[in-house]
Amino acid sequence: MQGSKPEALTAQVTELEMTSPPKQSLPMPINIHTAILRVSDIPLAYYRFLYLRVGKRWHWAERLRMNDEELAAILHDKRTTITVLYVNGAPAGFFELQQLDDDAIEITHFGLMEHALGLGLGKWFLLQALFEAWAVNPSKVKVTTNSLDHPRALQLYQQFGFSPVATREATVKPLSDDELLAFAKKL
């Protein structure tokens, strides 16, 4: 129903840390044309498009609710990097890293668009994010996931060497139809 407000959701949040770089390597998936490009000074509309296409099914909403000034302050901060995955020439996912301090990097966002799921790219792309995070020699890399995320997200992070360090409950307010419409009008 147009204009309806979705019910708030309760999520179990898990914070994880990794204290040494990954030891494994994975070959690039075959028969798929991929490119990974770091985007400097990303246009806000392009970022919002990526964020919505990757995160809508997982109830990502926070960045879409920010005004231009708030979002630009985060995205155009020299401590933030955004890297986009392209498959067959089209955007297929992204990851965002933030340098928290001299000792820690956080993977603030990571994910694939629906058309890239099932192609064998998830583990390989996460490994690329980890290689980029560890390239600046932090003492640890952090990531946060929750029970609304992909069902195997927590397992995947742990498989790559992350260990849970904290858990908590959080309330997630999904985007309403009106918010999605307002967002679409800005594009």
HUMO-V318298 format. One record per run of one state. SS is the DSSP state (hx for helix, st for strand, lp for the rest). FROM is the first residue (numbers start at 0). LEN is the number of residues. Records with the same first field share a line. If there is no record, write none. Layout:
# HUMO-V318298
SS: FROM-LEN ; FROM-LEN
This chain:
# HUMO-V318298
lp: 0-8 ; 18-15 ; 39-4 ; 58-3 ; 65-2 ; 75-4 ; 87-2 ; 101-2 ; 112-1 ; 116-5 ; 134-5 ; 146-6 ; 159-3 ; 172-4 ; 186-1
st: 8-10 ; 33-6 ; 79-8 ; 89-12 ; 103-9 ; 139-7 ; 162-10
hx: 43-15 ; 61-4 ; 67-8 ; 113-3 ; 121-13 ; 152-7 ; 176-10
